[in-house]
Amino acid sequence: MFKKKSITMWVVMLAVIITGTIIGQWGLAWVNMEGGHYEKLRVFAEVLTLVKKNYVEDVKEDDLIYGAIRGMLNSLDPHSSFMPQDAFKEMQVETKGEFGGLGIQIGTKDDMITVVAPIEDTPADRAGIKAGDKILKINGESTKGLSMDDAVKKLRGPKGTQVTINIYRMEWAEPKDFTLTRDIIKIRSVKSKVLEDKIGYIKISQFQEQTASDLGAALKKLEQDDVKSLILDLRNNPGGLLDSSVDVAGQFLPDGKLVVYTKGKNESKKEYHTKNSREHFELPMVVLVNEGSASASEIVAGALKDWSRAVIVGATTFGKGSVQTVIPLSDGSGLRLTVARYYTPKGTSIQNTGITPDIVAKPKLKKGTRAHPVIREKDLEKHLENDTKKGPEITKDSEKELMEIPGEAAESSEEEDLQLQRAIDVIKTLKIFKEMQKAS
């Protein structure tokens, strides 16, 4: 089942979200006080002085400067942002897999805070918050014009405290209030079990620091259970660390295979190959994806698809094909900046298009409910354009079908999970085909 590989130490510096001290290329050499830069900075200083001196109320200089920085980053793309000290600390905690909050991934659409996906088994998930829900108010305060970082700050808090969010859903006549109790969001990123016919099942909810090692442990456990195939479930996985996704893909691909490459402003190409320090899984495999599968999960799905390692089943993915790095600043704040686009091994950008499944499978729509649209990368304001145009275009004719998800699709049993059942059917067919190949 597994092929042994030699142990190789490796470091990946650029991640979808990466923490650490980054100097050198991200140093302050760009601060050039000559020419146009100086003139614009002088205008900024003039405005700052005028506001401090003449504004009708007292204002803090830090608030003014941080507000200007936020505005600058918000003018770029939906994933670049400025994080004050407290938000930067929270981000560092989150990448380690534990924080206090509700358990939802959010984005901005039509100047409104919108749920991208609830995290499984969290207060938001248990309360029935759905992808595509609009958060109109947080504790009675309007979210219109609120930055994502500020929204996250309002949603998070100590365990046991409550927050009321006002939600609008397309099929509702009017918004509804949800009062949720914050909890410690311990994101157990890898879960596994054995399904019928010795089919292994692994769900990865996010790509964190420990995800690859946890996946390795889960695969070893499935080996002990003598599984004959595997379903890797990446549905509603919003992404995470780039190096984690490369290491995860490496557990299903031979050593030296290209997983993803990135290109930044200077067009330099940086490739990420598998460098296995552990055994890799070789049995028939299906990957489950949906509209909530984004970023790092799309990297894994794209690599396994391009290398014909797995059959992709489900719905077209989110379509986030950009790379962010987090740069610590001198005062303890941080800058999250989009620095590159990423491309699948075959050179395809999934920006705005997503990964198209080999086999389309829709989730079950419960009786008495109707589908509502979900948010994708292409719906986010100021999103980057796809620079390869190799991915499939989502046309107006196909958009409705691709964008709709059930209004009540959560908490489905294995038998009710139509996408999972379709994956099981596919994996059984793959097993039969492989046995026929061996027989011949």
N, C-alpha and C positions, 0 to 999 in steps of 0.2 A: 504493500500500500504506500509506503514511504520510501524515498530515495535519500540516502545520507549525503550531506554536503559538508565540506570543510568549514571550520569556524573562521569568520572574517570580521574584524572590527571595522565599523564604518560609521561615518558621521554625515548627516544631511543638514546643511546650514539653513536652507530656505524651506519654510513650511507654509501651508495654507494659513495656519495661525501658529506662530512660533514665539516663545519667550526666551529672553537671554540678552546679554549685552552685545550689541552689534555696533562696532565702531568702524574704522577703516572706510569702507565704501559709503557708509552712512554718516560719515563725519560732517564737520561744519565747513568744509571747503567751499560749499556753494554760497556761503554768506559773503557775497561780494558787495562791498559798499560803493562800487563805482557804477557809473552809467545809470541805466533805467531802474535797477534794483534800488539804488539809493534814493532816487526821486520818489518812487512809490512808497518806500518806507518813511520818507519825510512827510508825505501826505498822510500816511497812517498816524504818525506821531502828532501831526497837527490836529487831526480829528479827535484823537485820544485826549489831547490837552483841552480842546474846546468842550468836549463832553464833560470831562471832569470839572471844568471851571464853570460851565453855564447850565448843565442839565438841571431840571427843576428839583430833583431829589439827589441825595448822596448816593454815589455808586462806588463799588469796590473796583480798583484797577484790575485785580486778577480776573474778576468776572468779565470785564470789558475785553481784556486780552484773550481770555479763553473763548469768549463768544466769537471773537474775530477769527480765531484759529478754527473753531468748529465750522464757521461759515466757509472758510477756505477749503476745508476737507469735504464738506457737504457738496461743494460745487464740482467735485471730481466724479465719483461713482458711488453706488450704494454701499460699498464695502470698505471704503476709506473713511476713517474717523479719528477724532482726537479723544483721548481718555484722560480725564483728570486723575489725580493720585488715587482716589478711592476706587474709581472704575478700573484703573489699571491693575490694582491689587486684586479686585474681584475677577478680572479676566485671567490672571495668573492662577488663582484658586480654581476657576472653572476648568482649565485645561488639565488639572490634576484629577478632576472627576467628582468634586464635592463642593456644594455651595448651598446657601439658604435661599429658597424662592419657590416658584410655582411650577417650573418645569415646562416652559414653552420657548420655542424659537420664533423670533419675530423679524419682520422686515417692514419696509415702507412702500405703500402703494397709494397713489392719488392723495399724497400728503396725509395718509392715515396709517397708524400702526396696525399691522396685519399679521396674524398668526401664520407662520410658515408651516410649523408642525409642532404638536405637543410631544414631549418626551414620555416614553412609555412608563406607566406605573408611577406617575407623579400627581400632585394635587390637581393640576390643570387637566391631565388626561382622565383622571377619575371623575372630574366634574363634567366631562363631556365637551370640553373646548376642542374645536375642530380647526384643521387647516383651512385658511381662507376667512376665518372670523375677523371682523374689524373691532379693534379695541377703541371705543369712542371716549371712554373716561377711565381714569384710575383714581379711586377714592374720591369721586365726584369732580375731579379736575379734568378738563378737556385735554385730549392728546393731540389735537390739531397743531401741527407745526413742531411737535416734540421730537427731538432727536432720538434715535434708537438707544444710544447710551443712556440718555436721561430716562427713557422709558424703562430700560432694564433696571436702573437704579431704583425707580419707584416700585417696580414689581418685586424686587428682591428684598430680603430682610431677615431678621432673626426667626428661628423656628418657633412656631406657636402663635406668631402674630398674624393678623388677618388683613386682607386687602380686598376691596370690592372693585371689580372691573365691569364696565358696561360694554356689552357685546352686541354687535349687529351681525346677523346672518341673513343671507339673501332671501331665504324662504320664509323668514319671519316677518310679521306685519310691523313689529316695532322692536327696538333693542331690549335686551334683558340684562339684569344685574346678576353677577355671580360673586358671591362672597366666599373666598377661598382662604384656607389656613396654610400659611407658609410651612414648609418642611425642609429638612436637609435633603437636597437633591443629590443622592449618591447614584451616580450613573454607572450601573453595572453594564459595561459596554459589550460584554460577550455572554450569551446564554446558549446552551446547547441541550439537545435531547435526541432520542432515537425514535423515528417514526416507523410506520409499517414497512415490511419487507426489508428491514435493516437499512433504511434510508437515514443517514445522519442529517441533523438540522442544526444550523448555527445562525443566530441572529446577532448582528453587530449594530448597536444603537448609535455609537459615535466612535470616532477615531481619536483615542487619547494616548497618553504616554505608555500605559500598560496594556493597550488593546492587543498588540501583536503577541506579547508573551502570554496573555490570557487566551488568545486564539490557539496558540501552540499547545497549551494545556488541554483545551477543549478537544482539539484534534487527537491528541494522545488518548484521551478518555474514550472518544468514539472508536479509535483503533482497538482498544481493549474490548469494546462492545461488538467488534467484528462487523462494522457497517460496510456496505458494499457500494455506497454512493453518497453524495452530499448535496444538500440545498443550503446555499448561503443567502440569508435574508438581509438585504440592505434597505428595505422599505423604511421611509421616514427617517433615514439616517442623514442628518444635515451636514456631515463632514467632520472636520477637525484637523489633525496634524498631517501634513504631507508625508513626513518620514514614516509615520505610522501606517499610512495607506500603502506606501512602497513596501514596507516590511510585511504587511498582510498579503499583498499580491505575491510576494516572494515565497509564501508558504504554499502556493498553488502553481508556481512556475519554476522551471529549471534555473540554475544559476546563470547570471549574465544576461538575462532577458531584459529588454527595455520596457519599463513600466510606464513612464511618462517623461516628457521633456518640457522645459519652460523657455520662453524667450521674453526678455525684458526690453527696455527702451533702446538699448544699444544693439539689439538684435542678436546678442550673444546667446548661444544655445547651451543649456545645461541639461544633461541627461541623467536620469535616475534608473539604474539597473538593479535587478535582484542580486543580492549578495547574501546568500542563505547561510545562516549560522545554525540551522536546524534542518530537519527532514522536510520534504515537501510532499503534499498530498497529490496522488496521481489518479484517483478513481473518477468515474463519471460525475459531472457537476452541473448544477443549475444555479444561476444567480437571480434572485427576486428583487425587482426595483419598482419604484413608483414615482409620482410627482414630488414626493418629499425626499427623494434620494438626491443629495447634492454634493458638489465639491469633491472631497476625498473619496466618498462612496462612488462617485462617477469615475474617478481615476481608476479604482479597482475594477469596476464593471467594464470600463473601456479597455483596460489592458487585457482582461480575461477574454473579452469579445474579440479584440484584434488578433490575439494569439490562438483563437479558436479553442480556448481551454474550457469554456463553459458556454452553455446556452442561456441567454438572457430572457427572462420571462417577466411580464408585468406591464407597466405603463411607462411612457417616455419620462425621463428624469428631469430634474429641476433646471439644469442648463447653466451651472456656474463654472465657467472655465477660466477663472482668474486666480492669481496667487497673491496672498497678502503676507506681509511681514510686520511684526510688531517691534518698534524701535523705542527703547527706554530713553526718556528725555532727562535733562539735568536736574529738574525739580521734582522728579518722582512720577511725573505723568508719562503718558505713552502715546505713540503715534501708530495707528494701524493703517498701512499704506499698500495699495495695490501696486505691485512692482513687476508683474509679469503675467502673461497668459500661459496656460498649459495645453499640451497637445497629447493625444493618444499615440501609441506606438506607430500607427499608420499615418500620423501627421494631421489628424482631424481635431479641430477645435470644437468643443461641445458648447461654447458660449452661446446662450440664448436658444440653442436647439436641443441640448440634452443627448442622452444615450437612448437610441431607439431600440426597444426590445426585439429579439428574434421572433418571439411569440407574444402577441398582445393578449393580456388577460385582465378583465375588469373585476373590481371587487363587487361583492354582493350588495345590492340596494334593498334595504329592508322595506317591507310593505308599508305603504302610507307615507313614505318619504320621497323626496326628489333630490337629484344631484345639485350641488352648488360648486361654483368655480373655485379653484385653488390658485395660489400665487406661484408664479414661476419667475426665474431670473429676468426674462424678457418683459415682465410686468413691472419690475422695479424701476423707479425713476433714475435717469442718468446712467443706465446700464451700458456697459461696453458692447460694441458691435462685434459680431463674429468676423474675424479677418481671413478665414479660409473658405467659408461657404460650402464646406464639404458635408456638413451635417444636413439632415433633412429639414426643410423649411416647414414651419407650422402654419399652414394656410388657413384662410378664413373658413373654408369648408371643413377642415379637419380640426380646427381649434376647439369647437364645442365638445367634440368627442374626447379629445386629448385632455382637456382642462377639467372635465367633470369628474367628481368623486362622489360617493354616496353621502347623503346628509347624515346617516346613522350607520357608519361602517365599523365602528370600534367594537371591541369586546366580542369578536367573532370566534367561535370554536374552530378547531381544525377542520371539522366537517363543513362549516359555514364559510370558511375562508376560501373563496373560489380561486384566488390567485395561487394560494398554496396548493390546492388540489390540482390545479393545472400544472404546477411545477412537479408534483408527484407523478402525474401522468407522463410528463416529458422525461423525467429521470428513469422511470420504468422502461420507456422506449429506448433510451440510451443504453441501459444495461442489456437489453435484449440484443440491440445492434452490436454491442461490444462482444457479447458471447458468440454471436454469429460470425464475427470477424475471427475470433479465436478458433472456432470450429473449422473455418475454411483454411 
